[in-house]
Amino acid sequence: MKTRIITAVVALLIFIPVLVFGDLTIVGNITLFSLAMAVLSAVGVSEAIKCIGEEKNLFFSPLYVSAFALPLLTSAHLDTYTPVFIILLFYLLFMGVVNNSKITAEKILTAFSLAFYVTASFGALTVLFTKSSVFFPLVFVGAWVTDTFAYFTGFFFGKHKLIPSVSPKKTIEGAVGGTLFAMIGYAVVGIIYGYSIKNIVILAVVGLFASIISQFGDLSASLIKRHYGIKDYGKLFPGHGGVLDRFDSILAVSAFLYVVSLFVNL
């Protein structure tokens, strides 16, 4: 517990200045925030490749490069991600056929899927930071409020297991509690921003889906870990695990809210 607390405090001491000075230009269009997301993205993808047991395979090197470069160059949209990952998919399929005796199709597709998910989600978080003063904080409200209140609701009222084969400790009561409080949190943000009743209701509905997606992001990360027989994706955050352990919910919510921001103007 002591290690977890110390790590959390240190992480906050680093994260807060990144938020406050995130718009600071490093070089060209690269900002402090985009640099931070690029680093986390690259580490996250490296954890994913290590998870499938292929961290020493240079065959996956382009995934590391794209994981760092794309968020680094992201500002207003993710339009460049599609062509890049189509090229990467063709590359992986080609190399998989050529090296079929050394690597399985399952690992190739798992690596590609996780690399795309992690890179695009950190890119989405970068876009929201740059373009939306509303949706960016809602990423953390959706992930952290859901996680916190799902824990406490489950602790005090949990009786029915949610999906024990994936996450033995999560309960249905906890999942419902986390979702309800996330909806309230989104509504409170709407009130703080002085939105109309209509927009506050819209935010509450968005909070409903963001919370559900947050929990699926967490469960999906656990499912993959269980499949490959590992406890944590990494050790970057002592007591907490790696980037994919700590950002699993945030990645899912950031991707969801990026899509929502394309259609909902708040």
Contacts in CASP RR format, 6 or more apart in sequence:
PFRMAT RR
TARGET T0000
AUTHOR 0000-0000-0000
METHOD contacts of the structure
MODEL  1
MKTRIITAVVALLIFIPVLVFGDLTIVGNITLFSLAMAVLSAVGVSEAIK
CIGEEKNLFFSPLYVSAFALPLLTSAHLDTYTPVFIILLFYLLFMGVVNN
SKITAEKILTAFSLAFYVTASFGALTVLFTKSSVFFPLVFVGAWVTDTFA
YFTGFFFGKHKLIPSVSPKKTIEGAVGGTLFAMIGYAVVGIIYGYSIKNI
VILAVVGLFASIISQFGDLSASLIKRHYGIKDYGKLFPGHGGVLDRFDSI
LAVSAFLYVVSLFVNL
3 238 0 8 1.000
3 239 0 8 1.000
4 238 0 8 1.000
4 239 0 8 1.000
4 240 0 8 1.000
6 238 0 8 1.000
7 237 0 8 1.000
7 238 0 8 1.000
7 239 0 8 1.000
7 240 0 8 1.000
8 240 0 8 1.000
11 237 0 8 1.000
18 32 0 8 1.000
18 33 0 8 1.000
18 36 0 8 1.000
19 33 0 8 1.000
21 32 0 8 1.000
22 31 0 8 1.000
22 32 0 8 1.000
22 33 0 8 1.000
22 36 0 8 1.000
22 129 0 8 1.000
23 31 0 8 1.000
23 32 0 8 1.000
23 33 0 8 1.000
24 31 0 8 1.000
24 32 0 8 1.000
25 31 0 8 1.000
26 32 0 8 1.000
26 35 0 8 1.000
29 73 0 8 1.000
29 75 0 8 1.000
30 72 0 8 1.000
30 73 0 8 1.000
31 130 0 8 1.000
33 126 0 8 1.000
33 129 0 8 1.000
33 130 0 8 1.000
34 71 0 8 1.000
34 72 0 8 1.000
34 73 0 8 1.000
34 74 0 8 1.000
34 75 0 8 1.000
34 126 0 8 1.000
35 72 0 8 1.000
37 71 0 8 1.000
37 72 0 8 1.000
37 74 0 8 1.000
37 122 0 8 1.000
37 123 0 8 1.000
37 125 0 8 1.000
37 126 0 8 1.000
38 67 0 8 1.000
38 68 0 8 1.000
38 69 0 8 1.000
38 70 0 8 1.000
38 71 0 8 1.000
38 72 0 8 1.000
38 122 0 8 1.000
39 68 0 8 1.000
40 122 0 8 1.000
40 243 0 8 1.000
40 247 0 8 1.000
41 67 0 8 1.000
41 68 0 8 1.000
41 70 0 8 1.000
41 71 0 8 1.000
41 118 0 8 1.000
41 119 0 8 1.000
41 122 0 8 1.000
41 123 0 8 1.000
42 64 0 8 1.000
42 67 0 8 1.000
42 68 0 8 1.000
43 236 0 8 1.000
43 242 0 8 1.000
43 243 0 8 1.000
44 67 0 8 1.000
44 118 0 8 1.000
44 233 0 8 1.000
44 242 0 8 1.000
44 243 0 8 1.000
44 244 0 8 1.000
44 247 0 8 1.000
45 63 0 8 1.000
45 64 0 8 1.000
45 67 0 8 1.000
45 114 0 8 1.000
45 115 0 8 1.000
45 118 0 8 1.000
45 119 0 8 1.000
46 55 0 8 1.000
46 64 0 8 1.000
46 67 0 8 1.000
47 233 0 8 1.000
47 234 0 8 1.000
47 242 0 8 1.000
47 243 0 8 1.000
47 244 0 8 1.000
48 110 0 8 1.000
48 111 0 8 1.000
48 114 0 8 1.000
48 115 0 8 1.000
48 118 0 8 1.000
48 233 0 8 1.000
48 244 0 8 1.000
49 55 0 8 1.000
49 57 0 8 1.000
49 60 0 8 1.000
49 63 0 8 1.000
49 64 0 8 1.000
49 111 0 8 1.000
49 115 0 8 1.000
50 233 0 8 1.000
50 234 0 8 1.000
51 114 0 8 1.000
51 224 0 8 1.000
51 225 0 8 1.000
51 228 0 8 1.000
51 230 0 8 1.000
51 233 0 8 1.000
51 244 0 8 1.000
52 107 0 8 1.000
52 110 0 8 1.000
52 111 0 8 1.000
52 228 0 8 1.000
53 107 0 8 1.000
53 228 0 8 1.000
54 60 0 8 1.000
54 103 0 8 1.000
54 107 0 8 1.000
54 111 0 8 1.000
57 103 0 8 1.000
59 95 0 8 1.000
59 96 0 8 1.000
59 99 0 8 1.000
59 103 0 8 1.000
60 111 0 8 1.000
62 88 0 8 1.000
62 91 0 8 1.000
63 88 0 8 1.000
63 111 0 8 1.000
63 112 0 8 1.000
63 115 0 8 1.000
66 84 0 8 1.000
66 85 0 8 1.000
66 88 0 8 1.000
66 115 0 8 1.000
66 119 0 8 1.000
67 115 0 8 1.000
67 118 0 8 1.000
67 119 0 8 1.000
70 80 0 8 1.000
70 81 0 8 1.000
70 84 0 8 1.000
70 119 0 8 1.000
70 120 0 8 1.000
70 123 0 8 1.000
71 119 0 8 1.000
71 122 0 8 1.000
71 123 0 8 1.000
71 126 0 8 1.000
73 80 0 8 1.000
74 80 0 8 1.000
74 123 0 8 1.000
74 126 0 8 1.000
74 127 0 8 1.000
75 126 0 8 1.000
75 127 0 8 1.000
75 130 0 8 1.000
76 127 0 8 1.000
76 130 0 8 1.000
76 131 0 8 1.000
77 127 0 8 1.000
78 120 0 8 1.000
78 123 0 8 1.000
78 124 0 8 1.000
78 127 0 8 1.000
78 258 0 8 1.000
81 116 0 8 1.000
81 119 0 8 1.000
81 120 0 8 1.000
81 123 0 8 1.000
85 112 0 8 1.000
85 116 0 8 1.000
85 119 0 8 1.000
85 120 0 8 1.000
88 112 0 8 1.000
88 115 0 8 1.000
89 112 0 8 1.000
92 108 0 8 1.000
92 111 0 8 1.000
92 112 0 8 1.000
93 108 0 8 1.000
95 108 0 8 1.000
96 103 0 8 1.000
96 105 0 8 1.000
96 108 0 8 1.000
110 224 0 8 1.000
114 224 0 8 1.000
117 251 0 8 1.000
117 255 0 8 1.000
118 244 0 8 1.000
118 251 0 8 1.000
120 255 0 8 1.000
121 250 0 8 1.000
121 251 0 8 1.000
121 252 0 8 1.000
121 254 0 8 1.000
121 255 0 8 1.000
122 251 0 8 1.000
122 254 0 8 1.000
123 254 0 8 1.000
124 254 0 8 1.000
124 255 0 8 1.000
124 257 0 8 1.000
124 258 0 8 1.000
125 136 0 8 1.000
125 139 0 8 1.000
125 250 0 8 1.000
125 251 0 8 1.000
125 254 0 8 1.000
125 258 0 8 1.000
127 258 0 8 1.000
128 135 0 8 1.000
128 136 0 8 1.000
128 139 0 8 1.000
128 254 0 8 1.000
128 257 0 8 1.000
128 258 0 8 1.000
128 261 0 8 1.000
129 136 0 8 1.000
131 261 0 8 1.000
132 261 0 8 1.000
132 266 0 8 1.000
134 189 0 8 1.000
134 193 0 8 1.000
134 266 0 8 1.000
135 257 0 8 1.000
135 258 0 8 1.000
135 260 0 8 1.000
135 261 0 8 1.000
135 266 0 8 1.000
137 189 0 8 1.000
138 186 0 8 1.000
138 189 0 8 1.000
138 203 0 8 1.000
138 206 0 8 1.000
138 207 0 8 1.000
138 210 0 8 1.000
138 253 0 8 1.000
138 257 0 8 1.000
139 250 0 8 1.000
139 253 0 8 1.000
139 254 0 8 1.000
139 257 0 8 1.000
140 250 0 8 1.000
141 182 0 8 1.000
141 185 0 8 1.000
141 186 0 8 1.000
141 189 0 8 1.000
142 182 0 8 1.000
142 185 0 8 1.000
142 186 0 8 1.000
142 207 0 8 1.000
142 210 0 8 1.000
142 211 0 8 1.000
142 214 0 8 1.000
142 249 0 8 1.000
142 253 0 8 1.000
143 214 0 8 1.000
143 249 0 8 1.000
143 250 0 8 1.000
143 252 0 8 1.000
143 253 0 8 1.000
145 178 0 8 1.000
145 181 0 8 1.000
145 182 0 8 1.000
145 185 0 8 1.000
145 211 0 8 1.000
146 178 0 8 1.000
146 179 0 8 1.000
146 181 0 8 1.000
146 182 0 8 1.000
146 210 0 8 1.000
146 211 0 8 1.000
146 214 0 8 1.000
146 215 0 8 1.000
146 249 0 8 1.000
147 178 0 8 1.000
147 214 0 8 1.000
147 218 0 8 1.000
147 249 0 8 1.000
148 178 0 8 1.000
148 181 0 8 1.000
149 174 0 8 1.000
149 177 0 8 1.000
149 178 0 8 1.000
149 180 0 8 1.000
149 181 0 8 1.000
149 182 0 8 1.000
150 170 0 8 1.000
150 174 0 8 1.000
150 175 0 8 1.000
150 177 0 8 1.000
150 178 0 8 1.000
150 179 0 8 1.000
150 215 0 8 1.000
151 174 0 8 1.000
153 173 0 8 1.000
153 174 0 8 1.000
153 176 0 8 1.000
153 177 0 8 1.000
153 178 0 8 1.000
153 181 0 8 1.000
154 171 0 8 1.000
154 173 0 8 1.000
154 174 0 8 1.000
154 177 0 8 1.000
157 171 0 8 1.000
157 173 0 8 1.000
157 174 0 8 1.000
158 171 0 8 1.000
158 172 0 8 1.000
158 173 0 8 1.000
158 174 0 8 1.000
159 171 0 8 1.000
159 173 0 8 1.000
160 171 0 8 1.000
160 172 0 8 1.000
160 173 0 8 1.000
161 168 0 8 1.000
161 170 0 8 1.000
161 171 0 8 1.000
161 172 0 8 1.000
162 170 0 8 1.000
162 171 0 8 1.000
162 172 0 8 1.000
162 174 0 8 1.000
162 175 0 8 1.000
163 170 0 8 1.000
163 219 0 8 1.000
166 219 0 8 1.000
166 222 0 8 1.000
166 223 0 8 1.000
166 226 0 8 1.000
167 218 0 8 1.000
167 219 0 8 1.000
167 222 0 8 1.000
170 215 0 8 1.000
170 219 0 8 1.000
175 215 0 8 1.000
178 211 0 8 1.000
179 208 0 8 1.000
179 211 0 8 1.000
179 212 0 8 1.000
179 215 0 8 1.000
182 207 0 8 1.000
182 208 0 8 1.000
182 210 0 8 1.000
182 211 0 8 1.000
182 214 0 8 1.000
183 204 0 8 1.000
183 205 0 8 1.000
183 207 0 8 1.000
183 208 0 8 1.000
183 211 0 8 1.000
184 204 0 8 1.000
185 207 0 8 1.000
186 203 0 8 1.000
186 204 0 8 1.000
186 206 0 8 1.000
186 207 0 8 1.000
186 210 0 8 1.000
187 200 0 8 1.000
187 201 0 8 1.000
187 203 0 8 1.000
187 204 0 8 1.000
189 203 0 8 1.000
190 199 0 8 1.000
190 200 0 8 1.000
190 203 0 8 1.000
191 200 0 8 1.000
193 266 0 8 1.000
195 203 0 8 1.000
195 266 0 8 1.000
199 266 0 8 1.000
202 264 0 8 1.000
202 266 0 8 1.000
203 266 0 8 1.000
206 257 0 8 1.000
206 260 0 8 1.000
206 264 0 8 1.000
209 256 0 8 1.000
210 253 0 8 1.000
210 256 0 8 1.000
210 257 0 8 1.000
213 252 0 8 1.000
213 253 0 8 1.000
213 256 0 8 1.000
214 249 0 8 1.000
214 252 0 8 1.000
214 253 0 8 1.000
215 249 0 8 1.000
216 252 0 8 1.000
217 248 0 8 1.000
217 249 0 8 1.000
217 251 0 8 1.000
217 252 0 8 1.000
218 248 0 8 1.000
218 249 0 8 1.000
218 252 0 8 1.000
220 248 0 8 1.000
220 252 0 8 1.000
221 233 0 8 1.000
221 244 0 8 1.000
221 245 0 8 1.000
221 248 0 8 1.000
225 231 0 8 1.000
225 232 0 8 1.000
225 233 0 8 1.000
232 241 0 8 1.000
232 242 0 8 1.000
232 245 0 8 1.000
233 241 0 8 1.000
233 242 0 8 1.000
233 243 0 8 1.000
233 244 0 8 1.000
233 245 0 8 1.000
234 241 0 8 1.000
234 242 0 8 1.000
234 243 0 8 1.000
234 244 0 8 1.000
234 245 0 8 1.000
235 241 0 8 1.000
235 242 0 8 1.000
236 242 0 8 1.000
236 243 0 8 1.000
237 243 0 8 1.000
237 245 0 8 1.000
237 246 0 8 1.000
240 246 0 8 1.000
244 251 0 8 1.000
END
